[in-house]
């Protein structure tokens, strides 16, 4: 017995040491952390100032014995001995039977929250925290040194780890190639016999001849790279130590698709946040409590329904038929038309029915994103219940009321009538031509609400069912998973979770998809063709196009008239010429050719942070000769061409240091960049042609890092008679530089730059250049 107790005590001590020295359980990140807290690191100087300031605030809370003891326990014994030695320490005063576990937990969470606030205040007082206005000039030199020191350690550790992963992957890929050659025939036989799709597509319900969704071989990291997932897992480890930072992460990542581990964390955080009580500090405890309650609900449901297996309920046959019919008829879901997936879906929906005694057909659509995002191959049995629990939380807390769904769709049509009457009138007109309504296209909830709205006559109800707005309600009601391909829909769900399911952004998403298909709608001539565009065309959209359109509306708040040109999918045009002859309102879809342009007289004004180095010397100046400028040209999110400077920059001026920043003026005098344009994609409406300028620093002969970036318009759309063309913005251009690497989409670059301490370029940095006509320049130079 004594040995067992000693073993338990030893385990507890080991766990405490692990938390203290390995807080993230990721080797490269823990190693970086340990290095930053060594006795000779810059952190010690900050700690010497921070601890006394915090101790003074803590003493003011010692009138309450329970609060005093809790604060001392949270601060730790070393802090107590070093700064609060005169205060009593009695851990037994916060243990049963003197107080209950519930009271202790509440007391602990309140104390943690108070300490977080007071620590931040103390850090502000000593210049060790960034203020609300993000003015990094208010940071002390000790803090700047620490941040620079930490940045270098983390960067080098991550690069080293990614390099190791890359080397291992190269070896695995070579081994995999040999295995694939030996087993390719075996895999073909397995795939052809195991998929339910080959059976179902032969049925009459699946005989429609539609362009297939492009399907790629399954990869471990779809839509993201393995390296982004490694970084994502590291960010999640940091967020688990301080979940409040999730707001900062979502602000930085909004508009981008999330890697799997970060998606799981952000989605779960949003779902659990509603369940959190005011004194719950740790969301992991909230999740544990919800899991227990869900398990208890399953047990209770089994008893009430007299079940032996929660995945086999009285509505099993109903759910099974609905799942098979939905996956076989809905084109966007057919890539998942596989027996194992269907059986898995049916089990989860039955488990959810056992828990809440409720089943709706649209649960099939809402379930798929959780199946794709919360896969757990190691715990298959538990996976079913975890996914069902998350779906239940979504139904209760995230999905907007059906009345809101109707309001969003109606508002989009109202906006369409004002901003694009040609498109609106066309939809309303063809909706009345050869109208054949199939009520199976819409979930019961939509039909029921439409019937209530229609009131009396059947004719009026029929007109409502034929209105294009009902298709928008279908899109929103299914939350895009019966409409878009899974990657597109997951991208939109990432955005919705990051903004806590604000209905304004659901409206942006719906409008983005609608305008991407504008050209296709304009080719439709009757209700049946319009219906096919609404139900069958969205899943053929490319994820990057949906992202560009959503960012265009949600982040840039820009005119939707540019969105149709963002659809990069090439469509068959077998009947377009005939339709154009009968549709004078539609313009011809033509390719446009862009004139070659040049860029010269490039000059940089860079604000460089100047700090004392860790060892007491001055920070070395930036190597001016290692700088280069890269110019990339984009049209509707598609890169048209790019070119970079090759000549050595020249330092023209170095200003005096002000508030730890020094401005350098750098010229690239002997450089004339010529951008040879290619034809743009065919489109009904002209799009913007923009340039992305990126300032890079060469780290080797083949590698470089991005220091700053900006964008500027290069071609402005104009109309000459019936001809859509572009006007080049010749002349000088001056733009403020944004620090760091550019985002994945040029449209995501904000108007005003945000400066962070780790950035290499500070406020006031800019680039100036001159856009010229190479042909005219050559002519004048010859003459």
C-alpha positions in Angstrom: 0.0 0.0 0.0 2.8 2.4 0.9 4.6 1.6 -2.3 1.4 2.3 -4.3 1.0 5.7 -2.6 4.7 6.5 -3.2 4.3 5.6 -6.8 1.2 7.8 -7.1 3.1 10.7 -5.5 6.0 10.2 -7.9 3.6 10.2 -10.9 2.0 13.5 -9.7 5.5 15.1 -9.3 6.5 13.9 -12.8 3.3 15.3 -14.3 3.9 18.6 -12.6 7.4 18.7 -13.9 6.2 17.9 -17.3 3.7 20.7 -17.3 6.3 23.1 -16.0 9.1 22.3 -18.4 7.1 20.7 -21.3 4.0 22.9 -21.4 3.1 22.3 -25.1 4.1 18.6 -25.5 5.6 19.4 -28.9 9.4 18.8 -28.9 10.6 21.8 -30.9 8.2 24.2 -29.2 9.1 23.0 -25.7 12.8 23.2 -26.5 12.3 26.9 -27.6 10.3 27.6 -24.5 13.0 26.2 -22.2 15.7 28.2 -24.0 13.8 31.5 -23.4 13.7 30.9 -19.6 17.3 30.1 -19.1 19.0 32.1 -16.3 21.0 34.3 -18.7 18.0 35.0 -21.1 16.4 38.4 -21.5 13.3 37.1 -19.7 15.0 37.3 -16.4 15.4 41.1 -16.6 11.6 41.4 -17.3 10.8 39.0 -14.5 12.9 41.1 -12.0 10.7 44.1 -12.8 7.3 42.3 -13.2 7.3 40.2 -10.0 7.5 43.1 -7.5 4.9 45.1 -9.4 2.5 42.1 -9.3 3.2 41.3 -5.7 2.1 44.8 -4.7 -1.2 44.3 -6.3 -1.7 40.8 -4.9 -1.2 42.0 -1.3 -4.2 44.2 -1.6 -6.4 41.1 -1.9 -5.2 39.4 1.3 -8.0 40.6 3.5 -9.9 37.5 2.4 -8.1 34.4 3.7 -9.6 32.1 1.1 -8.6 34.4 -1.8 -5.2 35.0 -0.2 -4.5 31.2 -0.1 -5.7 30.6 -3.6 -3.6 33.5 -5.1 -0.5 32.2 -3.3 -1.1 28.6 -4.7 -1.6 29.9 -8.2 1.6 32.1 -8.0 3.6 29.1 -6.7 5.8 28.4 -3.7 8.8 30.1 -5.2 6.9 33.4 -5.7 5.6 33.0 -2.1 9.1 32.5 -0.6 10.7 35.2 -2.7 8.2 38.0 -2.4 5.4 37.0 0.1 7.4 35.2 2.8 5.6 37.0 5.6 2.2 35.7 4.5 0.8 32.4 5.9 0.6 29.4 3.6 -2.2 26.8 4.5 -3.2 24.6 1.6 -5.6 22.5 3.9 -7.8 25.6 4.2 -9.0 25.1 0.6 -9.7 21.4 0.8 -12.7 19.3 1.9 -14.4 19.3 4.3 -13.6 23.0 4.9 -14.9 24.0 1.4 -16.6 22.0 -1.4 -15.0 21.1 -4.7 -17.5 23.4 -6.5 -16.7 26.4 -4.3 -12.9 25.7 -4.7 -13.3 25.6 -8.5 -15.2 28.8 -8.6 -12.7 30.5 -6.3 -9.8 29.2 -8.5 -11.3 30.5 -11.8 -12.1 33.9 -10.3 -8.5 34.2 -9.0 -7.1 33.1 -12.3 -9.1 35.7 -14.1 -8.1 38.4 -11.6 -4.4 37.4 -11.9 -4.5 37.6 -15.7 -5.9 41.1 -15.6 -3.4 42.3 -12.9 -0.4 40.7 -14.6 -1.3 42.5 -17.8 -1.6 45.8 -15.9 1.7 45.2 -14.2 3.3 44.4 -17.6 1.9 47.6 -19.0 3.4 49.6 -16.2 6.9 48.3 -16.8 6.6 48.4 -20.6 6.4 44.6 -21.1 3.0 44.5 -22.9 1.6 46.0 -26.1 -1.1 48.6 -25.5 -4.5 48.7 -27.1 -3.3 51.1 -29.8 -0.5 48.6 -30.8 2.1 51.2 -30.2 5.3 49.1 -29.9 7.3 52.3 -29.1 5.9 52.1 -25.6 7.7 48.8 -25.0 10.8 48.8 -22.8 14.1 47.9 -24.3 14.2 44.8 -22.1 10.9 43.6 -23.7 12.0 44.4 -27.2 15.2 42.4 -26.7 13.2 39.5 -25.3 10.8 39.5 -28.2 13.6 39.6 -30.7 15.5 36.9 -28.9 12.4 34.7 -28.7 11.5 35.3 -32.3 14.9 34.1 -33.5 14.8 31.0 -31.3 11.4 30.0 -32.5 12.1 30.7 -36.1 15.3 28.7 -36.1 13.7 25.8 -34.2 10.7 25.6 -36.5 12.9 25.8 -39.6 15.1 23.0 -38.2 12.1 20.8 -37.4 10.4 21.4 -40.8 13.7 20.5 -42.5 13.9 17.2 -40.5 10.3 16.4 -41.5 11.0 17.1 -45.2 14.0 14.8 -45.1 11.9 12.0 -43.6 9.1 12.6 -46.1 11.5 12.3 -49.0 12.6 8.9 -47.8 9.0 7.8 -47.3 8.0 9.0 -50.8 10.7 7.0 -52.4 9.6 3.9 -50.4 6.0 4.6 -51.3 6.8 4.8 -55.0 8.3 1.3 -54.9 5.3 0.0 -53.0 2.8 1.6 -55.4 4.4 0.0 -58.4 4.1 -3.5 -56.8 0.5 -3.0 -55.5 -1.1 -0.7 -58.2 -3.2 -3.6 -59.7 -4.3 -4.8 -56.3 -5.5 -1.3 -55.3 -7.4 -0.9 -58.5 -9.3 -4.2 -57.8 -10.1 -3.1 -54.3 -11.3 0.3 -55.3 -13.5 -1.0 -58.1 -15.2 -3.5 -55.8 -15.6 -1.6 -52.6 -17.3 1.6 -53.7 -21.1 1.7 -53.5 -21.0 4.6 -56.0 -20.5 2.2 -59.0 -23.8 0.5 -58.0 -25.8 3.6 -57.3 -24.8 5.6 -60.3 -26.3 2.9 -62.5 -29.7 3.5 -61.1 -32.2 5.7 -62.7 -32.0 8.3 -60.0 -28.4 8.9 -60.9 -28.5 8.8 -64.7 -28.2 12.5 -65.3 -25.2 13.4 -67.5 -23.4 16.1 -65.5 -19.8 17.2 -65.5 -18.1 15.3 -62.8 -16.5 16.9 -59.8 -12.8 16.7 -60.2 -11.6 14.2 -57.6 -8.0 13.8 -56.6 -6.5 10.8 -54.8 -7.0 11.0 -51.1 -4.1 12.7 -49.3 -3.3 13.0 -45.6 -3.6 16.8 -45.7 -6.3 17.9 -48.2 -6.3 21.6 -49.1 -3.4 22.2 -46.8 0.2 21.1 -46.7 1.8 18.9 -44.1 3.9 21.8 -43.0 0.9 24.1 -42.5 -0.6 21.4 -40.3 2.5 21.2 -38.3 2.4 24.9 -37.7 -1.3 24.6 -37.0 -0.7 22.0 -34.3 1.9 24.2 -32.7 -0.5 27.2 -32.7 -3.2 25.0 -31.1 -0.7 24.0 -28.4 -0.1 27.6 -27.6 -3.9 28.4 -27.6 -4.6 25.6 -25.1 -2.3 27.4 -22.7 -4.2 30.7 -23.2 -7.5 30.2 -25.1 -8.2 33.9 -25.0 -5.7 34.4 -27.8 -8.1 32.6 -30.2 -9.5 36.1 -31.0 -6.1 37.2 -32.2 -5.7 34.1 -34.3 -9.2 34.4 -35.9 -8.6 38.0 -36.8 -5.3 37.1 -38.6 -6.7 34.0 -40.3 -10.2 35.2 -41.3 -10.6 34.8 -45.0 -8.3 31.7 -45.2 -9.0 28.0 -45.0 -8.0 26.4 -41.7 -5.7 23.4 -41.3 -7.3 20.4 -39.7 -6.0 20.8 -36.1 -6.7 24.5 -35.9 -10.1 23.9 -37.4 -11.0 21.5 -34.7 -9.8 23.8 -32.0 -11.7 26.9 -33.3 -14.9 25.0 -34.1 -14.9 23.4 -30.7 -14.1 26.6 -28.9 -17.1 28.3 -30.6 -19.4 25.4 -29.8 -18.3 25.2 -26.2 -18.2 28.9 -25.6 -22.0 29.0 -25.4 -22.0 26.2 -22.8 -19.4 27.9 -20.6 -20.5 29.3 -17.3 -19.1 32.7 -16.2 -16.5 31.2 -13.9 -15.3 28.4 -16.2 -11.8 29.3 -17.2 -10.6 26.1 -18.8 -12.7 25.0 -21.8 -11.3 21.5 -21.6 -13.3 21.1 -18.3 -16.4 22.4 -20.1 -15.9 19.9 -22.9 -15.4 17.1 -20.3 -18.7 18.1 -18.6 -20.6 18.2 -21.9 -19.3 14.8 -22.9 -20.5 13.4 -19.6 -23.9 15.0 -20.0 -24.1 13.6 -23.6 -23.2 10.1 -22.4 -25.8 10.4 -19.7 -28.4 11.5 -22.3 -27.5 8.5 -24.5 -28.0 6.1 -21.5 -31.3 7.8 -20.7 -32.5 7.6 -24.3 -31.6 3.9 -24.5 -33.7 3.3 -21.4 -36.7 5.4 -22.6 -36.7 3.9 -26.1 -35.8 0.4 -24.8 -32.8 0.0 -27.0 -29.9 -2.3 -26.7 -27.8 -0.3 -29.3 -28.1 3.5 -29.6 -27.2 3.2 -33.3 -30.3 1.1 -34.0 -33.4 3.1 -33.2 -37.1 2.9 -34.3 -36.3 5.3 -37.1 -33.3 3.4 -38.5 -35.0 2.5 -41.7 -36.3 6.0 -42.3 -32.8 7.4 -41.7 -31.1 4.8 -43.9 -33.4 5.4 -46.8 -33.0 9.2 -46.5 -29.2 9.0 -46.3 -28.9 6.7 -49.4 -31.4 8.7 -51.4 -29.7 12.1 -50.5 -26.2 10.9 -51.3 -27.3 9.3 -54.6 -29.3 12.3 -55.8 -27.3 15.3 -54.6 -24.4 15.8 -57.0 -22.3 17.6 -54.4 -22.4 14.6 -52.1 -21.6 11.9 -54.6 -17.8 11.9 -53.9 -18.8 10.4 -50.5 -21.2 7.8 -52.0 -19.3 4.9 -50.4 -20.8 2.1 -48.3 -18.6 2.7 -45.2 -19.3 6.4 -45.2 -23.1 5.8 -45.5 -23.1 3.3 -42.7 -21.1 5.7 -40.5 -23.6 8.5 -41.3 -26.6 6.3 -40.5 -25.1 5.3 -37.1 -24.3 8.9 -36.1 -27.9 10.1 -36.9 -29.3 7.2 -34.9 -27.1 8.0 -31.9 -28.3 11.7 -32.2 -31.9 10.5 -32.3 -31.3 8.4 -29.2 -30.0 11.5 -27.4 -32.6 14.1 -28.4 -35.5 12.1 -29.9 -35.3 14.2 -33.1 -34.4 13.7 -36.7 -34.6 16.0 -39.7 -33.5 15.3 -43.3 -31.2 18.4 -43.3 -29.2 16.9 -40.4 -27.6 14.8 -43.2 -26.0 17.9 -44.7 -25.0 19.5 -41.4 -23.4 16.2 -40.3 -20.9 15.9 -43.1 -18.6 18.8 -42.1 -18.2 17.3 -38.6 -17.5 13.9 -40.2 -14.7 15.4 -42.3 -13.3 17.5 -39.4 -13.4 15.2 -36.4 -12.2 12.0 -37.8 -10.4 9.8 -35.2 -9.1 6.6 -36.7 -7.6 5.6 -33.4 -10.9 5.7 -31.5 -13.6 4.6 -34.0 -16.2 3.7 -31.3 -15.9 7.0 -29.5 -15.7 8.9 -32.8 -19.4 8.3 -33.5 -20.5 9.9 -30.1 -18.1 12.8 -30.4 -19.3 13.7 -33.8 -23.0 13.4 -32.7 -22.3 15.6 -29.7 -20.7 18.3 -31.9 -23.7 18.2 -34.3 -26.1 18.6 -31.4 -24.2 21.6 -30.2 -24.3 23.1 -33.7 -28.1 22.5 -34.0 -28.7 24.2 -30.6 -26.3 27.1 -30.8 -25.0 27.9 -34.3 -27.6 27.4 -37.0 -29.7 30.5 -37.5 -33.4 30.4 -37.0 -35.3 29.4 -40.1 -37.0 32.8 -40.1 -33.4 34.3 -40.3 -32.7 32.0 -43.3 -35.7 33.4 -45.1 -34.7 37.0 -44.2 -31.2 36.5 -45.6 -32.4 35.1 -48.9 -35.1 37.8 -49.3 -32.5 40.6 -48.6 -30.2 39.2 -51.2 -32.9 39.3 -53.8 -33.9 42.8 -52.8 -30.3 44.0 -53.1 -30.1 42.2 -56.5 -33.1 44.1 -57.8 -31.4 47.4 -56.9 -27.8 46.7 -57.7 -28.1 44.4 -60.7 -31.7 44.8 -62.2 -30.6 43.0 -65.4 -29.7 39.8 -63.5 -32.8 40.1 -61.2 -35.3 40.6 -64.0 -33.7 37.7 -65.9 -34.1 35.3 -63.0 -37.7 36.4 -62.3 -38.6 36.0 -66.0 -37.2 32.6 -66.7 -38.6 31.3 -63.4 -42.1 31.6 -65.0 -41.3 29.8 -68.2 -42.3 26.1 -68.3 -42.3 25.9 -64.6 -42.3 22.3 -63.1 -41.8 22.4 -59.4 -40.3 19.3 -57.7 -41.0 19.6 -54.0 -38.4 16.9 -53.3 -35.8 19.6 -54.2 -36.5 21.4 -50.9 -36.5 20.2 -47.3 -39.8 20.1 -45.5 -39.0 23.1 -43.3 -38.8 25.4 -46.3 -42.0 24.1 -47.9 -43.9 24.4 -44.6 -42.8 28.0 -44.0 -43.5 28.9 -47.6 -47.1 27.5 -47.2 -47.5 29.6 -44.1 -46.3 32.7 -45.9 -48.5 32.0 -49.0 -51.7 32.1 -46.9 -54.7 31.3 -49.0 -54.7 30.3 -52.7 -52.8 27.4 -54.2 -51.8 29.5 -57.2 -50.1 32.0 -55.0 -48.3 29.2 -53.2 -47.1 27.8 -56.6 -45.7 31.2 -57.5 -43.8 31.4 -54.2 -42.4 27.9 -54.8 -41.2 29.0 -58.3 -39.5 32.2 -57.0 -35.7 32.0 -57.3 -35.5 33.1 -53.6 -36.5 29.6 -52.5 -33.3 28.2 -54.0 -31.3 30.6 -52.0 -33.2 29.5 -48.9 -32.3 25.9 -49.8 -28.6 26.9 -50.1 -28.6 28.5 -46.7 -30.8 25.8 -45.1 -28.4 23.1 -46.1 -25.5 25.4 -45.1 -23.9 24.9 -48.5 -23.1 21.2 -48.0 -25.7 20.0 -50.5 -24.6 22.7 -52.9 -20.9 23.3 -53.0 -18.1 20.7 -53.1 -16.8 19.7 -49.6 -13.7 21.8 -49.7 -15.6 25.0 -50.7 -18.2 24.3 -48.0 -15.5 23.6 -45.4 -13.9 26.9 -46.3 -17.1 28.8 -45.7 -17.7 27.0 -42.4 -14.3 28.0 -41.2 -15.2 31.6 -41.8 -18.6 31.2 -40.1 -17.0 29.6 -37.0 -14.4 32.4 -36.8 -17.1 35.1 -36.7 -19.4 33.1 -34.4 -22.0 32.5 -37.1 -22.8 36.1 -37.7 -25.6 36.0 -40.3 -24.1 39.0 -42.2 -21.3 36.7 -43.4 -23.7 33.9 -44.4 -25.3 36.5 -46.6 -21.9 37.4 -48.1 -21.2 33.7 -48.8 -24.6 33.2 -50.5 -24.2 36.3 -52.6 -20.6 35.3 -53.6 -21.8 32.0 -54.9 -24.8 33.6 -56.7 -22.6 36.1 -58.5 -20.0 33.5 -59.4 -22.7 31.8 -61.3 -24.2 34.9 -62.9 -22.9 34.1 -66.4 -24.4 30.6 -66.2 -27.8 32.0 -65.0 -27.8 34.5 -67.9 -27.6 31.6 -70.3 -30.6 29.8 -68.8 -33.9 30.3 -70.7 -36.5 28.6 -68.5 -37.3 27.3 -65.0 -35.6 23.9 -65.6 -32.4 25.4 -66.8 -32.4 27.9 -63.9 -33.1 25.0 -61.5 -30.1 23.1 -62.8 -27.8 26.0 -62.3 -29.0 26.5 -58.7 -28.7 22.8 -57.8 -25.9 21.4 -60.0 -23.5 24.1 -61.0 -22.3 25.4 -57.5 -20.5 22.1 -56.7 -18.3 22.7 -59.8 -17.0 26.0 -58.5 -13.3 26.0 -57.5 -12.5 26.7 -53.9 -10.1 29.5 -54.7 -12.8 31.3 -56.7 -15.3 31.0 -53.8 -12.6 32.3 -51.5 -11.8 35.2 -53.7 -15.5 36.1 -54.0 -16.1 35.8 -50.3 -13.1 37.9 -49.4 -14.2 40.5 -52.0 -17.5 41.0 -50.2 -16.7 40.1 -46.5 -13.3 41.8 -46.1 -13.1 44.4 -48.9 -16.8 45.2 -48.9 -16.4 45.7 -52.6 -18.8 45.9 -55.6 -20.2 42.4 -56.4 -20.1 43.3 -60.2 -16.5 42.1 -60.3 -17.3 38.6 -58.9 -18.5 36.9 -62.1 -15.1 37.3 -63.6 -13.6 35.5 -60.7 -15.1 32.2 -61.8 -12.2 30.4 -63.5 -14.0 27.3 -64.5 -14.1 26.7 -68.2 -17.6 25.7 -69.3 -19.0 24.1 -72.4 -20.5 26.7 -74.8 -22.6 24.4 -77.1 -25.7 26.6 -77.1 -24.4 29.9 -76.1 -24.4 31.5 -79.5 -28.0 30.5 -80.2 -29.0 31.9 -76.8 -27.1 35.1 -77.4 -29.0 35.8 -80.6 -32.3 35.7 -78.7 -30.9 37.6 -75.7 -29.7 41.1 -76.7 -29.3 41.9 -73.0 -26.2 39.7 -72.7 -22.8 40.8 -73.9 -20.4 38.5 -75.7 -17.9 36.7 -73.6 -14.5 37.6 -75.0 -10.9 37.3 -74.2 -8.9 40.5 -73.6 -5.3 41.2 -74.4 -3.2 43.3 -72.1 -0.4 45.6 -73.3 3.1 45.0 -72.1 4.1 47.4 -69.4 7.3 48.3 -67.6 8.3 49.4 -64.0 11.4 51.5 -63.2 12.7 54.0 -60.7 12.0 51.7 -57.8 12.8 53.3 -54.4 12.2 51.9 -50.9 11.7 53.8 -47.6 12.2 51.2 -44.8 11.8 51.8 -41.1 14.2 49.4 -39.4 13.9 48.6 -35.6 17.1 49.5 -33.8 17.5 47.7 -30.4 20.3 46.9 -28.1 21.4 43.3 -28.8 21.3 40.6 -26.2 25.0 40.9 -25.6 25.0 44.6 -25.2 26.2 45.6 -28.7 24.1 47.5 -31.3 21.9 45.6 -33.7 23.5 45.2 -37.1 22.0 47.2 -40.0 20.0 45.4 -42.6 22.1 44.2 -45.6 20.9 46.6 -48.3 22.6 44.7 -51.1 20.6 41.5 -50.2 17.2 43.3 -50.9 15.1 42.6 -54.0 11.6 43.6 -55.2 9.3 41.1 -56.8 6.3 42.3 -58.9 3.4 39.9 -59.5 0.4 40.7 -61.7 -3.0 39.3 -60.7 -6.4 39.4 -62.5 -9.4 38.1 -60.5 -7.1 36.1 -58.2 -5.2 34.5 -61.1 -1.5 35.3 -61.4 -0.8 36.6 -64.9 3.0 37.1 -64.7 5.8 38.0 -62.4 9.3 39.5 -62.5 12.0 40.4 -59.9 14.9 42.9 -59.6 18.4 41.5 -60.0 20.6 44.6 -59.7 22.1 45.6 -56.4 20.2 48.3 -54.4 22.0 51.5 -53.3 21.6 53.1 -49.9 20.8 56.8 -50.5 20.1 58.1 -47.0 20.1 56.9 -43.4 18.1 59.1 -41.0 18.7 59.5 -37.3 17.1 57.0 -34.9 13.7 58.1 -33.5 11.9 56.0 -30.9 14.1 53.0 -31.7 13.3 53.2 -35.4 15.7 54.2 -38.2 14.6 55.0 -41.7 16.6 54.0 -44.7 16.0 55.3 -48.2 17.1 52.7 -50.8 17.2 53.0 -54.6 17.3 50.4 -57.3 18.4 52.8 -60.0 19.5 50.7 -62.9 16.5 48.4 -63.1 13.8 48.4 -65.7 11.3 45.5 -65.3 9.3 44.5 -68.3 6.1 42.5 -67.7 5.0 40.6 -70.8 1.2 40.1 -70.4 -0.8 37.1 -71.6 -4.5 37.1 -72.5 -6.9 37.2 -69.7 -9.7 34.7 -69.1 -13.0 35.2 -71.0 -15.6 37.0 -68.9 -18.8 39.0 -69.2 -17.6 41.8 -67.0 -14.1 43.4 -66.8 -12.1 42.6 -63.7 -9.4 44.5 -61.9 -5.8 43.9 -62.8 -3.6 44.5 -59.7 0.1 44.3 -58.9 1.5 42.8 -55.8 4.9 44.2 -54.8 6.9 42.2 -52.3 10.2 43.4 -50.8 12.4 40.3 -50.1 15.8 39.8 -48.4 18.0 37.1 -49.9 19.2 34.6 -47.2 21.1 32.5 -49.7 21.6 32.1 -53.5 18.2 30.4 -53.8 16.3 31.4 -50.7 14.7 34.6 -49.5 12.3 35.9 -46.9 9.5 38.4 -47.4 10.0 41.6 -45.4 7.0 43.7 -46.7 4.4 43.9 -49.4 1.7 46.1 -50.9 -0.7 46.1 -53.8 -1.7 48.8 -56.4 -4.0 48.9 -59.4 -2.3 48.4 -62.7 -5.1 48.3 -65.2 -8.4 50.1 -64.8 -11.5 48.6 -66.6 -13.1 50.9 -69.1 -15.7 50.7 -71.8 -15.3 52.1 -75.4 -18.6 51.6 -77.1 -19.5 47.9 -76.7 -15.9 47.0 -76.1 -14.6 46.1 -72.7 -11.0 47.0 -72.3 -8.4 48.3 -69.8 -6.6 51.5 -69.3 -3.0 51.2 -67.9 -2.2 53.4 -64.9 1.0 54.9 -66.2 3.0 57.2 -64.1 4.4 57.3 -60.5 3.0 55.0 -57.8 3.6 55.4 -54.0 2.3 52.8 -51.6 2.6 52.1 -47.9 4.3 48.8 -47.2 2.6 46.1 -45.0 5.1 44.1 -43.0 5.7 40.4 -43.4 4.6 37.9 -46.1 1.6 38.7 -48.2 -1.7 36.7 -47.6 -2.8 33.9 -49.8 -5.1 36.2 -51.7 -4.2 39.7 -52.9 -7.6 41.0 -52.1 -7.0 40.1 -48.4 -4.4 42.9 -48.0 -6.0 45.5 -45.8 -6.0 49.2 -46.5 -3.9 50.1 -43.4 -0.9 48.0 -42.3 -0.7 46.5 -38.8 2.7 46.5 -37.2 3.8 43.8 -34.7 6.9 43.7 -32.6 8.4 40.7 -34.5 8.1 42.5 -37.8 11.3 43.5 -39.6 9.7 46.6 -41.2 8.1 49.3 -39.1 5.5 52.1 -39.6 6.2 54.6 -42.3 7.7 52.2 -44.7 6.8 52.7 -48.3 7.7 51.9 -51.9 7.7 54.2 -54.9 8.0 53.3 -58.6 7.1 54.4 -62.0 4.9 52.5 -64.5 5.9 53.2 -68.1 5.3 52.0 -71.6 8.3 49.9 -72.8 7.6 50.6 -76.4 7.4 54.3 -76.0 10.5 54.3 -73.8 12.4 52.3 -76.4 11.3 54.7 -79.1 12.4 57.8 -77.3 15.8 56.2 -76.3 16.4 55.4 -80.0 15.5 58.9 -81.1 
